[in-house]
Amino acid sequence: ERVKADYFNTEGDTTEDTVAIITEIRNNIMIKKEEIIQTIAPLIPPKYKVNLKKPTYVIFVTVFKSACGITVLKDYYERKRYNLVAYCQ
C-alpha cells in the first residue's frame, strides 16, 4: 500500500499512464509467476490500463531462492530495461 501511494496517483478517474508486471524467478520452484501477478494486480488502481509492450510503469518482481524484491520502474523499455551497456549504445 505504501508503494502504491508513492507511485500511483489514486485521485481522478482516468490517466494516460499504463502498467505491466514483470517477474523474474530463479532457483525457486515453489513460487509461480501467475501467483505473483494475481497477488499484485488487485493492488493497482483500476484507472491504470495494462500495456505489456510499452508501459509507463513496470512493477518488477524478482525472486532468488527465498528472497524477494519488488520495485516500480518508470519507462522501463525506453531506458533499455535499465541495462547500462544497452542504454549507452
N, C-alpha and C positions, 0 to 999 in steps of 0.2 A: 504494500500500500504506500509506503514511503517513496519508493522509486516511481510509482505511478504519479504521485503528486509532483515530483521533481521534473518529470519528462513529458507527461501527457496532460494537456490542458483539458480539464473536465467541464469548463464553462462553455456555454453555447451548444447548439445542436449539430453544427456541421464544421468540417475542416477539410482542407486540401491535403493534409498530411496522411501518409499511409504507413503501414507497419507490416513486418514479417517476423516470424520466429524461426531462428536457425539453431540447430542443435549439433553438438559435436560430442560423441560418446566414445571413450577409449578405455579399454581394459575393464569394462563393467558389463556383465551380461544380465544384470537384474533390472536395470532401468531401460525403458524403451522410449524412443523418440515420440511416439504417439501419446504416451502418458505425460510427458513434459509439456507438449503442446496443449493437451486437454486441461492441464492444471493452470497454465499461464493465460491462455486465450480468454477465459471469462473475466480476467482482471483488467483487460484492455477496454477503455471506454468504447461504447458501440459506434460512436461517430467516426472512429478511425477505420478506414477500409483496408482490406488485405491486398497487398501487392507484392508478389514474390519475385518479380523481375527488377523493379527499381523502387524499393520502399524509401520513404523519408527516414524512418527509424527501423532498426533491426534490434530485436531482443535476442541476444546471443547467449545461449546456454551451453556451457562446456562441462562435461563430467569426465574426470580422470580417476579411475579406481573408486575410492569412496569420497572424493572431494568434488564439489560442485561450485561453479562460478557463473554468475549472471550479470550481464551488463547491457546497457542500452546504447547503441551506436547510431549516430546521425550520418546520413549519406554514406552508408557502408560500401556500396558498389561504386559510387563516384570517387571514393577515396581508395579504390583498388583493394577492397577488403582489408584495409589498414595494413597492407603489406608494403613495407618501406621501399624495398627494391623495385617492386612493380610501380609504385607511386612516383618514384624518381625518374622513370624511363620516359 
